[in-house]
Amino acid sequence: MHLGGLRQPMGAVSSISAMTIIEAIVVQAAQNMLDAGVEPPIFLSGNLDGADEHNARLLRKCRGRILLWY
């Protein structure tokens, strides 16, 4: 898309397509884990009940493998 006053275009469809493909791969990986009897380590949205506790458990379990930016 071209915005008035901005030289370069932005909002490329290729970016949207790439994210769709990445999300499909993530969902398939989670399904593969479930099929193998493994619960995928998926963070919950902070808007859901119990999310803080759930996400804290995942952070403790994966400590050293997840870079925290804060």
C-alpha positions in Angstrom: 0.0 0.0 0.0 1.1 3.5 -0.7 0.5 6.3 1.8 0.5 9.9 0.9 3.8 11.5 1.9 5.6 8.2 2.3 8.1 7.1 -0.4 8.1 3.4 0.3 5.1 1.1 0.2 4.1 -0.9 3.2 1.7 -3.6 4.3 2.9 -6.2 1.8 0.6 -9.1 1.1 3.7 -11.3 1.2 4.0 -10.5 4.9 0.4 -11.5 5.6 0.9 -14.7 3.6 4.1 -15.5 5.5 2.5 -15.1 8.9 -0.5 -17.3 7.8 2.0 -20.0 6.8 3.9 -19.7 10.0 0.8 -19.9 12.1 -0.3 -23.0 10.2 3.1 -24.6 10.9 2.8 -23.8 14.6 -0.8 -25.3 14.8 0.4 -28.4 13.0 3.3 -28.8 15.3 1.0 -28.6 18.3 -1.3 -31.2 16.7 1.7 -33.5 16.1 2.7 -33.1 19.8 -0.8 -33.9 20.9 -0.9 -37.0 18.6 2.4 -38.1 20.3 0.8 -37.7 23.8 2.7 -34.5 24.6 1.0 -31.4 25.8 2.3 -28.4 23.7 3.8 -25.6 25.8 1.5 -22.9 24.7 1.2 -19.6 26.6 -2.3 -18.4 27.4 -3.6 -14.9 26.7 -3.4 -12.7 29.8 -7.1 -12.1 29.4 -8.0 -15.6 30.3 -8.6 -16.9 33.9 -5.6 -18.7 35.3 -3.3 -17.4 32.6 -0.7 -15.8 35.0 -0.2 -19.1 36.8 -0.2 -21.2 33.7 2.3 -18.9 31.9 4.5 -18.7 35.1 4.7 -22.5 35.1 5.8 -22.6 31.5 8.4 -19.9 32.2 9.8 -21.9 35.1 9.8 -25.1 33.0 11.6 -23.5 30.1 13.9 -21.2 32.0 17.1 -20.7 30.2 15.5 -21.4 26.8 13.3 -18.3 26.7 14.8 -14.9 26.5 12.8 -12.4 28.6 12.9 -8.8 27.3 11.8 -7.2 30.6 
